[in-house]
Amino acid sequence: MQKLIVANWKMYGSKTMAEAFLKTFLYSKTDTYNYIFCPPFTLLASFEKFLNSQKYILGAQNCSSFENGAFTGDISAEMLKEFNCSYCLIGHSERRQIYHEDDEKILTTKIQQLLKHQITPIFCVGESLEDKKQGTAFQKIKHQLNVLKEINNEIIIAYEPIWAIGTNKVPNIQEINEMHQFIKNLYLKPLKVLYGGSVNPQNAADILTSDQVDGILVGRASLEVASLLALKER
Ligand code: PGA
């Protein structure tokens, strides 16, 4: 099974940068992985223009829990579909922590909106450093996954320890495997679990080579073509 490499551009990039990036990327492309690009909303059109092959897929970083209406600043799942988004991150820890978007009901509604418009949610979970120190990481992840209890459609889970995001600290491969196995064991159907948090060209090979890891969710290292392409298995 081909592994997924999800590029989360967060609030970085411009039209000029995206065009230059995509030209170089598509020129030096590799067919080993399925790449999913999640640029900011303002760059979806630039990406859509370039990504017409099935291998390079478009995604978004968040969506509204509402269908449409007077919700200033929101972008609906239907709007994302218009740009051919096939995936969307939900529950990223930056949304949960900075904007307090961790209400279970709202997260569930966002997922339902996406599924209604045939967009696959990439649901992000992760423990804080405090949880890790107190030995409650597994409990925390299980609790966050409650959101999915009524959802039977295909969904991807991204395990991103909060303490690993943007810090250059990464759990060791045993720790990653243990958590991925734990998450997979909570479900009857097989599901994809990605790892995210400070993945870079130095540590990607170990992570991607693991059987428990179905792909990676990458922030900083996805902003440059050379480092994105250097993320591969051994
Ligand atoms: P990072 O971000 O790779 O820069 O740590 C990952 C993420 O937040 O998805």
Boltz pocket constraint, residues with backbone or C-beta under 6 A from the ligand:
constraints:
  - pocket:
      binder: B
      contacts: [[A, 8], [A, 160], [A, 164], [A, 165], [A, 166], [A, 167], [A, 196], [A, 197], [A, 198], [A, 199], [A, 217], [A, 218], [A, 219], [A, 220], [A, 221]]
      max_distance: 6.0
